[in-house]
């Protein structure tokens, strides 16, 4: 495992563990397995979100293109762009 990814994996795994604990101890579903699944899923999603924020990974868009949309000028008509 690469050293710079260790903290990212720790955040995801920690989120999974915390979510599973919440699913077991806090969430009260009639079939208990559903509480475990929902808790683990929520913890995993939160851990992955925090790992993406911590590693400065963009969550939306294509990071490789670097395209920016230029704003329309005042004299340019939007109908001419078709």
C-alpha positions in Angstrom: 0.0 0.0 0.0 1.3 3.4 -0.9 2.1 5.6 2.0 0.0 8.6 0.9 -3.1 6.4 0.6 -2.8 5.0 4.2 -4.7 7.9 5.8 -7.4 7.7 3.1 -8.0 4.0 3.7 -8.0 4.6 7.5 -10.8 7.2 7.1 -12.9 4.9 5.0 -12.3 1.9 7.3 -12.9 4.0 10.4 -16.2 5.3 8.9 -17.2 1.7 8.2 -16.4 0.6 11.8 -18.2 3.6 13.3 -21.2 3.1 11.1 -21.4 -0.5 11.9 -21.3 0.3 15.6 -24.1 2.8 15.2 -26.0 0.2 13.2 -25.6 -2.4 16.0 -26.0 -0.2 19.1 -28.3 2.7 18.0 -30.5 1.9 15.1 -33.4 -0.3 16.1 -34.9 -2.2 13.1 -37.1 -5.3 13.4 -34.7 -7.5 11.4 -31.5 -6.4 13.0 -29.4 -7.1 9.9 -31.1 -4.1 8.2 -29.8 -1.8 10.9 -26.4 -3.2 10.5 -26.4 -2.8 6.7 -27.8 0.8 6.8 -25.3 1.8 9.6 -22.4 0.3 7.7 -23.4 1.8 4.4 -23.8 5.3 6.0 -20.5 5.1 7.8 -18.8 3.9 4.6 -20.3 6.7 2.6 -19.3 9.3 5.2 -15.8 7.9 5.5 -15.3 8.0 1.7 -16.6 11.5 1.6 -14.2 12.7 4.3 -11.3 10.8 2.6 -12.1 12.6 -0.7 -12.2 16.0 1.1 -8.9 15.2 2.9 -7.1 14.1 -0.2 -8.4 17.0 -2.3 -10.1 14.7 -4.8 -12.9 16.4 -6.8 -16.2 14.6 -6.4 -17.9 16.2 -9.3 -16.6 16.8 -12.8 -13.8 15.5 -14.9 -10.5 16.7 -13.3 -8.4 15.8 -16.4 -9.8 18.2 -18.9 -9.4 21.5 -17.1 -12.1 23.1 -19.4 -13.6 26.3 -18.2 -16.7 27.9 -19.7 -16.1 31.5 -20.6 -18.9 33.8 -19.7 -20.8 35.4 -22.5 -19.8 38.9 -23.5 -22.3 41.7 -23.4 -22.3 42.1 -27.1 -22.5 38.4 -27.9 -25.9 36.9 -28.4 -26.6 33.5 -26.9 -28.6 32.5 -30.1 -25.4 32.7 -32.1 -23.9 29.7 -30.2 -26.1 27.1 -31.8 
